[in-house]
Amino acid sequence: MSKVIELLRAVFRSQSKSARINFVYRASKNYKSVENQILDLIKAELPDHIHRDTLKALYEPRANEVSFDLFIRGTADVLMSHGVADKNYMLIGDGDGGKLVNRRKHLLVPGPWLKRRLLKNQKIALLDNQIHCVGWPRLDQLLRLQAERVENKDVDGIARKPRVLWAPTHDRARRGDDQLSTSSYPEFEKYIPLLESKYEIETALHPRNRKSKKPTVDKLLDADYVISDFGTMVYEAWALGKPVIFPSWLIGDRIIEYLPGSAEALIFKKKIGLHATCIEDVIEFIDQGAGLDEKVHQFLDDYLSPEYRGCSSRRVAELLLQFSQEEYVSE
């Protein structure tokens, strides 16, 4: 095995010396597809000779080069989360009383809301000029695809049923003495047959909870309403103009208790979006055609920078080029 690793290291070292940006891949089964999707969108905004790829296990810092990854336990120079939700991800501890993000030179965040939160945290050592708002690269593709779609409202002159997507985040994280999940999966599953009797229902479980690891695209674009809890799908749906219904009676108190201070706890505390206290509320929201109100728009614009909506990949690419130039000059 050691000979194979050494051979791979030699291959990576032999790559073009002009490479100034190193994309470090985690190569995890559950996250590989979304990792590829995000990094491919950013690479498309860069000249080919500027960047190279490395597996996390083989990563070694190189002079005059900036490294970039999507997972907090990595060691690249620049970090952007693999998901757009807060979830207190950037506040994960290092085991010694500090924060893992303090090992990075730069952080890329969706917008001002999260940047302000990190700068206010006394355990975060990074300064204002090290935390950058970039939007969310996956939205570049989603917004483009949505603009290209032709929506058929009726079939043979008959109004179609509303399309509803249940898209919960994974239930791997268990919290508290009772080890409760903050995901609506699998608890909400028992309500699906009732909803299927009234609407066109699709389900998009988190990659951790399904065999197919392909990122959710078509199901989200087709949906009129999204039922979700506290993951990336919430923000993507809102940014696409789709109302999100939260099954608050199942998970609201848990998210407020176990994700204190997070954007998602704020969403449930302030009732931003459509919050159901029972399954009948879910049905009422859909039947009455409830939409996005001003509260959602104001919060979303603060959380997900509108100036980079649709051009986030270019923003990230430009910052990486800027960082790589600064790294080159400093050597």
PADREN-478549 format. One record per residue (C-alpha): x, y, z; residue in one letter; residue number from 1. Coordinates in Angstrom, 2 decimals. Last residue first. Layout:
REM PADREN-478549
(rotor (X Y Z) A NUM)
...
//
This chain:
REM PADREN-478549
(rotor (6.98 33.83 -1.03) E 331)
(rotor (4.46 36.57 -0.13) S 330)
(rotor (3.84 37.48 -3.78) V 329)
(rotor (2.85 33.90 -4.66) Y 328)
(rotor (0.49 33.59 -1.67) E 327)
(rotor (-1.14 36.91 -2.56) E 326)
(rotor (-1.59 35.68 -6.14) Q 325)
(rotor (-3.11 32.43 -4.88) S 324)
(rotor (-5.51 34.33 -2.64) F 323)
(rotor (-6.69 36.49 -5.54) Q 322)
(rotor (-7.13 33.47 -7.81) L 321)
(rotor (-9.12 31.74 -5.08) L 320)
(rotor (-11.24 34.88 -4.65) L 319)
(rotor (-11.98 35.06 -8.36) E 318)
(rotor (-12.96 31.38 -8.47) A 317)
(rotor (-15.31 31.80 -5.50) V 316)
(rotor (-17.05 34.80 -7.13) R 315)
(rotor (-17.29 32.97 -10.45) R 314)
(rotor (-18.96 30.01 -8.75) S 313)
(rotor (-21.39 32.39 -6.98) S 312)
(rotor (-22.73 33.90 -10.20) C 311)
(rotor (-26.41 32.90 -10.03) G 310)
(rotor (-27.02 34.56 -6.68) R 309)
(rotor (-23.82 36.48 -5.98) Y 308)
(rotor (-25.41 39.92 -5.51) E 307)
(rotor (-28.27 38.32 -3.54) P 306)
(rotor (-25.93 37.32 -0.67) S 305)
(rotor (-27.53 34.30 1.04) L 304)
(rotor (-28.19 34.91 4.74) Y 303)
(rotor (-29.15 38.57 4.61) D 302)
(rotor (-31.14 38.25 1.39) D 301)
(rotor (-32.77 35.09 2.77) L 300)
(rotor (-33.87 36.83 5.97) F 299)
(rotor (-35.50 39.73 4.16) Q 298)
(rotor (-37.17 37.49 1.56) H 297)
(rotor (-38.54 35.10 4.18) V 296)
(rotor (-40.01 37.92 6.29) K 295)
(rotor (-41.49 39.52 3.16) E 294)
(rotor (-43.66 36.47 2.53) D 293)
(rotor (-43.04 33.40 0.39) L 292)
(rotor (-46.25 31.65 -0.69) G 291)
(rotor (-49.41 30.04 0.68) A 290)
(rotor (-51.57 28.50 -2.07) G 289)
(rotor (-54.60 27.89 0.18) Q 288)
(rotor (-54.58 24.16 -0.53) D 287)
(rotor (-50.84 23.91 0.12) I 286)
(rotor (-50.82 25.78 3.44) F 285)
(rotor (-53.99 23.96 4.54) E 284)
(rotor (-52.47 20.54 3.83) I 283)
(rotor (-49.39 21.30 5.90) V 282)
(rotor (-51.58 22.73 8.66) D 281)
(rotor (-53.57 19.48 8.75) E 280)
(rotor (-50.29 17.60 9.28) I 279)
(rotor (-49.82 19.38 12.60) C 278)
(rotor (-48.20 22.53 14.03) T 277)
(rotor (-46.99 23.59 10.59) A 276)
(rotor (-44.47 26.38 10.10) H 275)
(rotor (-44.47 28.17 6.74) L 274)
(rotor (-41.47 30.49 6.39) G 273)
(rotor (-39.69 32.37 9.16) I 272)
(rotor (-41.38 31.33 12.39) K 271)
(rotor (-39.11 33.55 14.51) K 270)
(rotor (-37.97 30.69 16.74) K 269)
(rotor (-37.94 28.09 13.93) F 268)
(rotor (-35.96 30.23 11.49) I 267)
(rotor (-33.70 31.45 14.31) L 266)
(rotor (-32.84 27.86 15.24) A 265)
(rotor (-31.98 27.31 11.57) E 264)
(rotor (-29.68 30.32 11.46) A 263)
(rotor (-27.82 28.83 14.40) S 262)
(rotor (-27.68 30.41 17.86) G 261)
(rotor (-28.59 27.18 19.61) P 260)
(rotor (-28.65 24.03 17.46) L 259)
(rotor (-29.78 21.46 20.04) Y 258)
(rotor (-32.55 23.36 21.78) E 257)
(rotor (-34.05 25.36 18.89) I 256)
(rotor (-33.67 22.39 16.56) I 255)
(rotor (-35.32 20.03 19.03) R 254)
(rotor (-38.23 22.37 19.73) D 253)
(rotor (-39.07 22.63 16.02) G 252)
(rotor (-38.65 18.94 15.13) I 251)
(rotor (-41.98 17.14 15.03) L 250)
(rotor (-44.56 19.89 15.57) W 249)
(rotor (-42.42 22.14 13.40) S 248)
(rotor (-43.03 20.15 10.22) P 247)
(rotor (-41.53 23.04 8.18) F 246)
(rotor (-43.16 24.00 4.88) I 245)
(rotor (-40.87 25.69 2.36) V 244)
(rotor (-42.30 27.97 -0.34) P 243)
(rotor (-40.49 27.83 -3.72) K 242)
(rotor (-38.99 31.01 -5.18) G 241)
(rotor (-35.78 29.35 -6.38) L 240)
(rotor (-33.84 31.05 -3.57) A 239)
(rotor (-36.40 29.68 -1.10) W 238)
(rotor (-35.95 26.14 -2.40) A 237)
(rotor (-32.15 26.41 -2.28) E 236)
(rotor (-32.26 27.76 1.26) Y 235)
(rotor (-34.44 24.97 2.65) V 234)
(rotor (-32.68 22.25 0.60) M 233)
(rotor (-29.38 23.02 2.32) T 232)
(rotor (-30.61 21.62 5.61) G 231)
(rotor (-32.93 22.53 8.47) F 230)
(rotor (-36.31 20.78 8.15) D 229)
(rotor (-37.98 20.18 4.82) S 228)
(rotor (-41.32 20.09 3.04) I 227)
(rotor (-40.90 21.73 -0.36) V 226)
(rotor (-43.82 23.19 -2.29) Y 225)
(rotor (-44.42 23.70 -6.04) D 224)
(rotor (-41.80 21.09 -6.90) A 223)
(rotor (-40.45 20.42 -10.40) D 222)
(rotor (-37.11 22.19 -9.82) L 221)
(rotor (-36.55 20.28 -6.58) L 220)
(rotor (-37.33 16.91 -8.12) K 219)
(rotor (-35.09 17.72 -11.07) D 218)
(rotor (-32.02 18.64 -8.98) V 217)
(rotor (-31.31 16.48 -5.95) T 216)
(rotor (-27.62 15.52 -5.81) P 215)
(rotor (-26.80 11.94 -6.90) K 214)
(rotor (-25.90 9.68 -3.98) K 213)
(rotor (-28.32 6.92 -4.96) S 212)
(rotor (-28.53 4.35 -2.18) K 211)
(rotor (-30.45 6.54 0.24) R 210)
(rotor (-30.20 7.83 3.82) N 209)
(rotor (-26.71 9.36 3.75) R 208)
(rotor (-27.53 10.94 0.38) P 207)
(rotor (-30.30 12.95 2.11) H 206)
(rotor (-33.77 11.78 1.16) L 205)
(rotor (-35.56 13.20 -1.87) A 204)
(rotor (-39.24 12.24 -1.80) T 203)
(rotor (-41.85 13.11 -4.40) E 202)
(rotor (-45.58 13.65 -3.93) I 201)
(rotor (-48.18 14.68 -6.52) E 200)
(rotor (-51.00 15.82 -4.27) Y 199)
(rotor (-54.17 14.76 -2.45) K 198)
(rotor (-54.03 11.00 -1.82) S 197)
(rotor (-50.22 11.19 -1.83) E 196)
(rotor (-50.41 13.57 1.15) L 195)
(rotor (-52.20 10.96 3.23) L 194)
(rotor (-49.75 8.23 2.16) P 193)
(rotor (-46.79 10.52 3.05) I 192)
(rotor (-47.83 11.17 6.65) Y 191)
(rotor (-46.06 8.09 8.06) K 190)
(rotor (-42.77 9.23 6.52) E 189)
(rotor (-42.63 12.34 8.71) F 188)
(rotor (-40.86 10.43 11.48) E 187)
(rotor (-38.05 9.08 9.24) P 186)
(rotor (-36.69 11.65 8.61) Y 185)
(rotor (-37.93 14.99 9.96) S 184)
(rotor (-34.32 15.64 10.98) S 183)
(rotor (-33.29 17.00 14.38) T 182)
(rotor (-32.75 13.45 15.61) S 181)
(rotor (-33.19 12.57 19.26) L 180)
(rotor (-30.54 10.77 21.30) Q 179)
(rotor (-32.75 10.62 24.43) D 178)
(rotor (-30.04 12.17 26.60) D 177)
(rotor (-29.51 14.93 24.05) G 176)
(rotor (-28.61 14.78 20.36) R 175)
(rotor (-28.43 12.34 17.49) R 174)
(rotor (-26.70 13.30 14.24) A 173)
(rotor (-27.23 10.62 11.59) R 172)
(rotor (-30.80 11.68 10.72) D 171)
(rotor (-29.95 13.14 7.30) H 170)
(rotor (-31.65 16.25 5.91) T 169)
(rotor (-35.29 16.05 4.86) P 168)
(rotor (-36.57 16.65 1.30) A 167)
(rotor (-40.32 16.04 1.02) W 166)
(rotor (-41.29 17.42 -2.38) L 165)
(rotor (-44.83 18.51 -3.19) V 164)
(rotor (-46.29 18.96 -6.67) R 163)
(rotor (-49.72 20.58 -6.62) P 162)
(rotor (-52.32 18.63 -8.59) K 161)
(rotor (-52.79 19.50 -12.25) R 160)
(rotor (-55.46 21.88 -13.53) A 159)
(rotor (-57.40 20.17 -16.28) I 158)
(rotor (-57.25 21.67 -19.78) G 157)
(rotor (-55.70 18.56 -21.28) D 156)
(rotor (-52.90 18.73 -18.69) V 155)
(rotor (-52.47 22.11 -17.03) D 154)
(rotor (-49.63 24.09 -15.49) K 153)
(rotor (-46.96 23.04 -17.93) N 152)
(rotor (-43.79 24.92 -16.94) E 151)
(rotor (-41.14 25.28 -19.64) V 150)
(rotor (-37.71 24.93 -18.07) R 149)
(rotor (-34.71 26.97 -19.18) E 148)
(rotor (-34.95 29.52 -16.35) A 147)
(rotor (-35.09 26.70 -13.81) Q 146)
(rotor (-31.95 25.12 -15.28) L 145)
(rotor (-30.03 28.37 -14.96) R 144)
(rotor (-31.27 28.97 -11.41) L 143)
(rotor (-30.29 25.44 -10.38) L 142)
(rotor (-26.85 25.61 -12.00) Q 141)
(rotor (-25.78 28.85 -10.37) D 140)
(rotor (-27.60 27.79 -7.19) L 139)
(rotor (-25.01 25.07 -6.64) R 138)
(rotor (-22.37 27.78 -6.19) P 137)
(rotor (-23.90 29.32 -3.01) W 136)
(rotor (-23.39 33.00 -2.11) G 135)
(rotor (-19.78 34.19 -1.82) V 134)
(rotor (-19.40 36.24 1.36) C 133)
(rotor (-15.78 36.30 2.57) H 132)
(rotor (-14.21 35.71 5.98) I 131)
(rotor (-10.46 36.46 6.13) Q 130)
(rotor (-10.70 40.24 5.73) N 129)
(rotor (-13.01 40.47 8.78) D 128)
(rotor (-10.56 38.60 10.99) L 127)
(rotor (-10.16 34.92 11.86) L 126)
(rotor (-9.58 34.00 15.51) A 125)
(rotor (-13.02 32.54 16.22) I 124)
(rotor (-13.31 31.79 19.94) K 123)
(rotor (-14.76 35.20 20.73) Q 122)
(rotor (-17.70 34.67 18.38) N 121)
(rotor (-18.83 38.04 17.01) K 120)
(rotor (-16.87 37.57 13.77) L 119)
(rotor (-18.54 34.21 13.20) L 118)
(rotor (-22.06 35.57 13.60) R 117)
(rotor (-21.39 38.57 11.39) R 116)
(rotor (-20.11 36.31 8.60) K 115)
(rotor (-23.12 34.03 8.98) L 114)
(rotor (-25.60 36.85 8.44) W 113)
(rotor (-23.50 38.64 5.79) P 112)
(rotor (-23.70 35.89 3.15) G 111)
(rotor (-23.06 32.34 1.96) P 110)
(rotor (-19.67 31.83 3.68) V 109)
(rotor (-16.12 31.42 2.38) L 108)
(rotor (-13.46 31.08 5.08) L 107)
(rotor (-9.80 32.08 4.71) H 106)
(rotor (-6.40 31.23 6.20) K 105)
(rotor (-7.64 28.11 7.95) R 104)
(rotor (-6.56 26.53 11.23) R 103)
(rotor (-8.93 28.82 13.13) N 102)
(rotor (-11.81 27.00 11.44) V 101)
(rotor (-11.31 24.02 13.76) L 100)
(rotor (-12.36 26.02 16.80) K 99)
(rotor (-10.61 26.15 20.17) G 98)
(rotor (-11.08 24.41 23.51) G 97)
(rotor (-8.62 21.63 22.78) D 96)
(rotor (-10.95 19.19 21.02) G 95)
(rotor (-10.95 21.21 17.77) D 94)
(rotor (-14.48 22.51 18.20) G 93)
(rotor (-17.15 22.76 15.53) I 92)
(rotor (-18.23 26.39 15.12) L 91)
(rotor (-18.23 26.48 11.30) M 90)
(rotor (-20.85 23.72 11.26) Y 89)
(rotor (-23.24 25.47 13.66) N 88)
(rotor (-26.05 24.05 11.45) K 87)
(rotor (-25.51 27.01 9.07) D 86)
(rotor (-27.07 25.69 5.86) A 85)
(rotor (-25.25 26.13 2.53) V 84)
(rotor (-23.76 22.66 2.38) G 83)
(rotor (-20.29 21.45 1.37) H 82)
(rotor (-18.88 24.24 3.57) S 81)
(rotor (-16.29 26.59 2.13) M 80)
(rotor (-12.76 26.34 3.47) L 79)
(rotor (-9.51 27.92 2.25) V 78)
(rotor (-5.96 26.95 3.25) D 77)
(rotor (-6.63 23.21 3.16) A 76)
(rotor (-6.45 21.16 6.37) T 75)
(rotor (-9.59 19.06 6.31) G 74)
(rotor (-11.86 18.54 9.30) R 73)
(rotor (-14.19 21.32 8.13) I 72)
(rotor (-15.10 19.81 4.80) F 71)
(rotor (-15.42 21.67 1.49) L 70)
(rotor (-11.82 22.10 0.34) D 69)
(rotor (-9.39 24.64 -1.12) F 68)
(rotor (-5.60 24.81 -1.38) S 67)
(rotor (-3.63 27.92 -2.36) V 66)
(rotor (-0.28 27.52 -4.14) E 65)
(rotor (2.97 29.48 -4.19) N 64)
(rotor (4.69 26.81 -2.07) A 63)
(rotor (2.98 23.44 -1.85) R 62)
(rotor (1.06 22.00 1.09) P 61)
(rotor (0.74 18.18 1.01) E 60)
(rotor (-2.53 16.39 0.38) Y 59)
(rotor (-2.36 12.66 -0.24) L 58)
(rotor (-5.08 11.52 2.17) A 57)
(rotor (-7.27 14.47 1.12) K 56)
(rotor (-7.12 13.45 -2.53) L 55)
(rotor (-5.54 16.08 -4.75) T 54)
(rotor (-6.74 18.02 -7.79) D 53)
(rotor (-4.98 20.69 -9.89) R 52)
(rotor (-5.64 24.30 -10.86) H 51)
(rotor (-4.33 27.16 -13.03) I 50)
(rotor (-3.66 25.14 -16.20) H 49)
(rotor (-7.37 24.57 -16.78) D 48)
(rotor (-8.30 28.28 -16.78) P 47)
(rotor (-10.89 28.96 -14.05) L 46)
(rotor (-14.66 29.58 -14.09) E 45)
(rotor (-15.44 25.95 -14.98) A 44)
(rotor (-13.34 24.96 -11.96) K 43)
(rotor (-15.95 26.54 -9.65) I 42)
(rotor (-18.85 24.56 -11.16) L 41)
(rotor (-16.75 21.38 -11.13) D 40)
(rotor (-16.00 21.92 -7.42) L 39)
(rotor (-19.68 22.10 -6.51) I 38)
(rotor (-20.79 19.08 -8.56) Q 37)
(rotor (-17.82 16.94 -7.58) N 36)
(rotor (-18.45 17.56 -3.87) E 35)
(rotor (-22.19 16.88 -4.35) V 34)
(rotor (-21.38 13.56 -5.99) S 33)
(rotor (-18.67 12.52 -3.50) K 32)
(rotor (-20.70 13.30 -0.39) Y 31)
(rotor (-22.01 9.91 0.70) N 30)
(rotor (-19.12 7.82 -0.62) K 29)
(rotor (-16.44 10.20 0.69) S 28)
(rotor (-13.71 11.24 -1.76) A 27)
(rotor (-12.50 14.10 0.52) R 26)
(rotor (-11.14 16.06 -2.40) Y 25)
(rotor (-8.56 18.86 -2.15) V 24)
(rotor (-8.78 21.38 -4.98) F 23)
(rotor (-5.29 22.87 -5.38) N 22)
(rotor (-5.02 26.36 -6.84) I 21)
(rotor (-1.78 27.81 -8.29) R 20)
(rotor (-0.96 25.20 -10.91) A 19)
(rotor (1.91 26.52 -13.08) S 18)
(rotor (4.10 23.61 -12.01) K 17)
(rotor (1.89 21.35 -14.08) S 16)
(rotor (1.42 17.96 -12.45) Q 15)
(rotor (4.53 15.95 -11.63) S 14)
(rotor (4.02 16.33 -7.89) R 13)
(rotor (0.56 14.74 -8.17) F 12)
(rotor (2.00 11.75 -10.04) V 11)
(rotor (4.82 11.34 -7.50) A 10)
(rotor (2.30 11.35 -4.65) R 9)
(rotor (0.33 8.65 -6.44) L 8)
(rotor (3.47 6.49 -6.72) L 7)
(rotor (4.21 7.03 -3.01) E 6)
(rotor (0.66 5.98 -2.15) I 5)
(rotor (1.00 2.82 -4.25) V 4)
(rotor (4.33 1.96 -2.64) K 3)
(rotor (2.81 2.44 0.86) S 2)
(rotor (0.00 0.00 0.00) M 1)
//
